[in-house]
């Protein structure tokens, strides 16, 4: 599902949302953890970093550099921050989806 | 603290982009790894790390997956445009890969078919490349010729071996810039106490100039060493130098002693100075058809031509092969004219020995082509046909898929995708398929190539060098590209030509049967091609069956032959008496063993070619000699004909009394033996029994004058052609059935069997039961008779027959393999088309059946559909077969190129395959439930 105007793939949306939800805790391993918990299966880190790079390129996300932790040895880490454009896109997405869902809940219940 | 698996981490470190981005990713993974070690244990965490590391490696290592650097130096618009173009190509590519994975069965089938097609072609091409296309090992490979003679007495026979004096006459021809003679022979080298037999090839000094080869150590032969009796020198082969002399470079300047046979002197030792060592890769060139190339290739020592003694000054002794390089500016025709004139001169000056002599030159390239061209050409044609069948097959599969995707393409077109864009996407998919097929095809070619080398009878010069060089790889790439275009372009063009509105309106049922028309043509083509391949292979199989069915005139089931290694003649002077004693001992010991029925011996190993001797004969009853003709002459010891089971037609075979008369009490001669009591003979006219004949062509008056007067021990009569034995007539005591002693493919030559023994001979043993099981025991028994005479090789006659049919077997096996593949693919192709047609026509079937059509009608309709494709295909195939099999004629034995049985059987087989391919789709069509189908609408 690609939403027009936003140029955002389905998986990218989920990553963006996860980063937004994690707020100050949006490190890549935590994002993966959130997504894996929701999807209930192991997620490819290749896909994740690919999506993060694309989101960054599209300007929906940026990062700050933080010093290494004990678990990482000498390697610094990135904390991701959803940009204003990213937040705006998430809002747009939500309103599109909500508009699409309007009045559909009863129908779903009826079918079930 | 536990560390992530090394290899994955190191590869990751290399692949990740430098700087912060890579560092962070590496850190993330390490952090997660350690968390997981605590939660899940080390093993699972390690596997997790490996898995994820390789996925990230995949992300950064594959160029089309690598994210574009956000801070790139390209201006935004250019970068965007470029990334658009490449990205859409990348998208197409990924889409293609996904399409492949989505229908794994079809993809596997397509890739397998392509791999087989491309692989078979590449393997055959690598053989052709090695055997026919690589330049001959000469400085001017295109200008090297072989000199060949012919005599009017034997119009069908080119004489490859030239007498030394004739060679000397041709050598001076102005047409040649270089001329060289080659002559293989055998010598006994003194190596300590041993005197092993070695292959020594004599050649003249210019050969190495022509080949552009220098010895790796020392010097080449000098021109003066071509002239008779030079200071004796020898050049060693690299292998001999390494294996026997330990590769010592001080060897040049030392000497080597050998013993060889010299006409008129017997076996004499000769000490030679070692002047050089040839490089490792040096091989003598293969020459005229029928050459026993193995002998050349195994040359261990090289001697100058001047050391050769046999037949000097005698125009009747055929000894040398001659190669020459045309002088600059000389045409082949001019060289031919000059050589022919020289031959006429020889014929005039020496009418007695050279009557009707003519000579000509043949380019070595031409010889090579004639020798191997037909077989390889036929194989190549067959493998090209296979590739065509594969292309047609894959094209029809893809076409089917393109039609099935009509709706998808129509939707995309109506959403604004240009036709070019769709075309490109379909072509990229073909490239993905073709590329995968080509990659697997190279593997197939690699295996196929080694299989080819293993299957080929060992007489194809150069095949051992076959492998992948640049030319072969280019060929494979070209074949793959052609294949991709052939199978990919048609379906792509066809698939994108639909009108979106039509496609969408027909509700996914497609444009009815019309859309199948190109597929139908492809299937018809496949039927035709595979039928023609089947006919070709059928003819070869019939030839093979014919060859195996030939009655060779001897028993092949229960007989074993033991070729004896000759004792060094100087170490053990075996005269006839010794040989006979040895043979009698073998006969007593082996003949007394259980399960042995009889023992015999003959000079030749049957079917090994070339060891029996041609001879002329003159009737001794006053009749004129008649037209000169060659007969085979086989010298045997008693028991030979009985052991081989050759039927006796009249008279008797040799007996012990003959042996007494022939061998006892007469001084043994090394070359010619007394010819008194004699042999069984195949003579065209049965009344020959009891008649006498002479050896060789003799003047009838000479025969008259000497018959009955000449005694063994007398000087030879004046005027007797002393190349032949003295004038003692041979008496015909029996007549036996024809025996194919030399070659299974040719008519039995007229043959006479004389009692005689030679330093080399072959013992035949006929056993009860399995000869293979008996072989080791018998071998040991023969070995035990005399420690100096060992068994050199032993094999059941059945093996000899199998070797003699190896060429035909090889061709038949390969072509049958190809034809089988083609038929299988055709069957699958037809099946695919029909199954697809049925699936598209379920609606129509349902309507028909609800209107009262019976099951039989419906399935009949599908079968009819299949036959409509199959029958014209068979028609074309028969025509193609009739055209194509003409090229096979030289490979066939005892079967015509238009053999009706083969054509009928192949047609029947294809028809069966066509009907089988129809069966399942027809069956499925009858299982259509009209109500269900129509309700789905």
Interface residues (C-beta under 8 A of the other chain):
Chain A: X27 X28 X29 X32 X42 X44 X45 X46 X47 X49 X50 X53 X54 X56 X57 X65 X68 X69 X71 X72 X73 X75 X76 X77 X78
Chain B: X20 X23 X24 X25 X26 X27 X28 X29 X30 X31 X32 X34 X35 X48 X51 X52 X55 X56 X57 X58 X59 X65 X67 X68 X70
